[in-house]
């Protein structure tokens, strides 16, 4: 059996700081900000260049 994890989510404090840190020091690519008004959260998908691995920071 071959298992592949496409993304994982991390709930954090300091969303903007974490996004900026990841882009600057890990050379990650950041997707557009998404806000869900019903569930009251904002999120970004961060991905490593040349990889399908994504981290959803919430």
Steps between C-alpha positions, in 0.01 A plus 500: 500500500628847409371783720548866413422796724399795282488762774481549873347782701646686795291730719726780623506843658667764287383394155667786309831462685508126437421551131772765461756288690428192287527692174820675604697222672363183337450653153139383500234621259188650654154474348227759533353564842168326558248618759200293607250738661265222606763310699694815594850408382761619251755274332791483254635204309880492495688267269861411443636588158519201260287290734137402543525524879281775648452630851175670587564760770181604675 
